[in-house]
Amino acid sequence: MSEQPAPERHPARNLSLLGVALLVIGAIAYCAVPASSGTVPHSASVLQPRPVKASPTIPGPMPGAPTQKPAPPPPPAGGPRPILHPMPIVLRPANPTLVKAWNSGAAGQALATVTALSSNALLERSTGQYALMLLSCKALNTALGNVRKVALIPDLAMQAEYATALGSFQLAAASCILGIRMVPEGVEDTVTDVNQTLLAAVASELSSGASDLFTATELLRQQ
């Protein structure tokens, strides 16, 4: 038998088939990928992180605005309580008829004058009207001399408190006259020279006398 020739191998043909296969795979991949219009596949959007919502911010105070201080806590239930000062005791006469008759005469008028002048002097000291205070103190000193010329209150308890008040007013008037001096300056001007140490004692004596006077004669003033 005659030998048949061996089949020829065609390597170029094989390479052609491999190239066609690659082109087909590339075409399939191209169709699977969206067009270059800028759209993103659904699967890609899943992988992207979602935007985080910003928490609302509280606006701060305007520049230059006063800072608000927290309210102080309420005082404890067992804290200090205000001190209540009792009202002074008002004396009642043992014989109202006699005391009423005393108050309706010259003695009552002297009492009213002393009461008014002592109150004026104390008020003028607190307001710094020293020139007027000096006038009130001089008038009070004269009124206290007139009190000694009238009858005593026909009640022992009331007269005792009244005498104590008059003693305080006498000291106040004397110290006041010493503590305030009107010094002439030039032809028409006058300078008021004030000794504050003495006037502090005057105010103390006037306040003490007013308290004793209230106890002794407040009931008479209400009649």
C-alpha positions as CSV (number, residue, x, y, z in Angstrom):
1,M,0.0,0.0,0.0
2,S,1.2,3.4,-0.7
3,E,1.7,5.8,2.2
4,Q,-0.8,8.6,2.4
5,P,0.6,12.0,3.1
6,A,0.1,13.3,6.7
7,P,-2.5,16.0,7.2
8,E,-1.2,19.5,7.1
9,R,-1.4,21.6,10.2
10,H,-2.5,25.2,9.8
11,P,-1.4,27.2,12.9
12,A,-2.5,30.5,11.3
13,R,-6.1,29.2,11.1
14,N,-6.1,28.3,14.8
15,L,-5.0,31.8,15.7
16,S,-7.8,33.2,13.6
17,L,-10.4,31.2,15.5
18,L,-8.9,32.3,18.8
19,G,-9.1,35.9,17.7
20,V,-12.8,35.5,16.7
21,A,-13.5,33.9,20.0
22,L,-11.9,36.9,21.9
23,L,-13.9,39.3,19.8
24,V,-17.1,37.5,20.6
25,I,-16.3,37.6,24.4
26,G,-15.5,41.3,24.1
27,A,-18.8,42.0,22.4
28,I,-20.7,40.2,25.1
29,A,-18.9,42.1,27.8
30,Y,-19.5,45.4,26.0
31,C,-23.2,44.7,25.8
32,A,-23.3,43.8,29.5
33,V,-21.7,47.1,30.5
34,P,-24.0,50.2,30.2
35,A,-23.3,52.8,27.7
36,S,-21.0,55.7,28.6
37,S,-23.9,58.0,29.5
38,G,-22.8,58.4,33.0
39,T,-25.3,55.9,34.6
40,V,-24.1,53.6,37.3
41,P,-25.3,49.9,37.5
42,H,-27.8,49.2,40.3
43,S,-25.3,46.9,42.0
44,A,-22.8,49.8,42.1
45,S,-25.3,52.1,43.8
46,V,-25.8,49.6,46.6
47,L,-22.1,49.6,47.4
48,Q,-22.0,53.4,47.7
49,P,-22.4,54.8,51.3
50,R,-25.7,56.6,52.0
51,P,-25.5,60.3,52.9
52,V,-25.6,61.0,56.6
53,K,-28.1,63.6,57.7
54,A,-26.6,66.4,59.7
55,S,-28.0,66.8,63.2
56,P,-29.8,70.1,63.7
57,T,-27.6,72.7,65.5
58,I,-28.8,75.1,68.1
59,P,-27.9,78.7,67.3
60,G,-25.7,80.3,69.9
61,P,-26.2,83.8,71.4
62,M,-25.7,86.8,69.3
63,P,-22.4,88.6,69.7
64,G,-22.6,91.1,72.5
65,A,-25.8,89.5,74.0
66,P,-25.8,89.2,77.8
67,T,-25.2,85.7,79.0
68,Q,-28.1,84.1,80.8
69,K,-27.2,83.0,84.3
70,P,-29.0,80.0,85.7
71,A,-31.7,80.8,88.2
72,P,-30.5,80.3,91.8
73,P,-32.0,77.3,93.6
74,P,-34.9,77.9,96.0
75,P,-33.9,78.3,99.6
76,P,-34.2,75.1,101.7
77,A,-37.3,74.6,103.7
78,G,-35.3,74.7,106.9
79,G,-33.4,77.9,106.0
80,P,-33.3,81.1,108.0
81,R,-36.6,82.9,108.4
82,P,-37.1,86.7,108.6
83,I,-37.0,88.1,112.1
84,L,-40.3,89.6,113.1
85,H,-40.0,92.6,115.4
86,P,-42.9,92.9,117.8
87,M,-44.7,96.1,117.9
88,P,-44.0,98.3,121.0
89,I,-46.4,98.0,123.9
90,V,-48.8,100.9,124.1
91,L,-49.7,101.8,127.7
92,R,-53.3,102.3,128.7
93,P,-54.1,104.8,131.5
94,A,-55.6,103.5,134.8
95,N,-57.9,106.5,134.7
96,P,-58.7,107.4,131.1
97,T,-60.8,110.4,132.0
98,L,-58.0,112.2,133.9
99,V,-55.4,111.5,131.2
100,K,-57.8,112.7,128.5
101,A,-58.3,116.0,130.3
102,W,-54.5,116.3,130.7
103,N,-54.0,115.8,126.9
104,S,-56.6,118.4,126.0
105,G,-54.8,121.2,127.8
106,A,-51.4,122.9,127.6
107,A,-49.6,119.7,128.5
108,G,-51.0,118.0,125.4
109,Q,-50.0,120.9,123.2
110,A,-46.4,120.7,124.6
111,L,-46.4,116.9,123.9
112,A,-47.5,117.4,120.3
113,T,-44.8,120.0,119.7
114,V,-42.1,117.7,121.1
115,T,-43.3,114.8,119.0
116,A,-43.3,116.8,115.8
117,L,-39.9,118.5,116.3
118,S,-38.1,115.2,117.3
119,S,-39.6,113.5,114.2
120,N,-38.5,116.4,111.9
121,A,-34.9,116.4,113.3
122,L,-34.6,112.6,112.7
123,L,-35.9,112.9,109.2
124,E,-33.7,115.9,108.3
125,R,-30.6,114.0,109.5
126,S,-31.4,111.0,107.3
127,T,-31.8,113.3,104.3
128,G,-28.8,115.4,105.0
129,Q,-30.7,118.7,105.5
130,Y,-28.4,119.8,108.3
131,A,-29.4,123.5,108.3
132,L,-33.0,122.6,108.8
133,M,-32.0,120.0,111.4
134,L,-30.2,122.6,113.4
135,L,-33.3,124.7,113.5
136,S,-35.4,121.8,114.6
137,C,-33.0,120.9,117.3
138,K,-33.0,124.4,118.7
139,A,-36.8,124.5,118.6
140,L,-36.9,121.1,120.3
141,N,-34.6,122.3,123.1
142,T,-37.0,125.2,123.7
143,A,-40.1,122.9,123.6
144,L,-38.5,120.6,126.2
145,G,-38.1,123.6,128.6
146,N,-41.9,124.3,128.2
147,V,-42.7,120.7,129.0
148,R,-41.2,121.2,132.5
149,K,-43.7,124.0,133.2
150,V,-46.8,121.9,132.6
151,A,-48.4,119.2,134.8
152,L,-47.2,115.6,134.7
153,I,-49.3,112.9,133.1
154,P,-51.8,111.6,135.8
155,D,-50.6,108.0,135.3
156,L,-47.4,106.7,136.8
157,A,-46.5,104.2,134.1
158,M,-47.2,106.6,131.2
159,Q,-45.3,109.5,133.0
160,A,-42.3,107.3,133.6
161,E,-42.0,106.4,129.9
162,Y,-42.7,110.0,128.9
163,A,-39.9,111.2,131.2
164,T,-37.4,108.7,129.7
165,A,-38.3,109.9,126.2
166,L,-37.8,113.6,127.2
167,G,-34.4,112.7,128.6
168,S,-33.3,111.2,125.3
169,F,-34.6,114.2,123.4
170,Q,-32.7,116.6,125.7
171,L,-29.4,114.8,125.0
172,A,-30.2,114.7,121.3
173,A,-31.0,118.4,121.1
174,A,-27.8,119.4,123.0
175,S,-25.5,117.2,120.8
176,C,-27.2,118.4,117.6
177,I,-26.6,122.0,118.5
178,L,-22.9,121.2,119.1
179,G,-22.6,119.0,116.0
180,I,-23.9,121.5,113.4
181,R,-22.3,124.9,112.9
182,M,-23.2,127.5,110.4
183,V,-20.0,129.3,109.5
184,P,-20.3,132.6,107.5
185,E,-18.2,132.7,104.3
186,G,-17.9,136.0,102.7
187,V,-20.8,138.5,102.8
188,E,-23.7,136.4,101.8
189,D,-22.6,132.7,101.8
190,T,-22.7,130.3,104.7
191,V,-20.9,127.0,105.1
192,T,-22.5,124.2,107.2
193,D,-19.9,122.4,109.3
194,V,-21.1,118.9,110.4
195,N,-19.7,116.6,113.0
196,Q,-20.9,113.2,111.8
197,T,-19.8,111.4,115.0
198,L,-22.1,113.6,117.2
199,L,-24.9,113.4,114.7
200,A,-24.8,109.6,114.8
201,A,-25.3,109.9,118.6
202,V,-28.1,112.3,118.0
203,A,-29.9,109.9,115.7
204,S,-29.6,107.1,118.2
205,E,-31.0,109.3,121.0
206,L,-33.9,110.5,118.8
207,S,-34.8,107.0,117.8
208,S,-34.7,105.8,121.4
209,G,-36.8,108.7,122.6
210,A,-39.3,108.1,119.8
211,S,-39.8,104.5,120.9
212,D,-40.4,105.5,124.5
213,L,-42.7,108.3,123.5
214,F,-44.8,105.9,121.4
215,T,-45.2,103.5,124.4
216,A,-46.2,106.4,126.7
217,T,-48.5,108.5,124.5
218,E,-49.6,106.7,121.4
219,L,-53.0,106.0,122.9
220,L,-53.4,109.7,123.5
221,R,-52.5,110.5,119.9
222,Q,-55.2,108.2,118.7
223,Q,-57.9,110.0,120.7
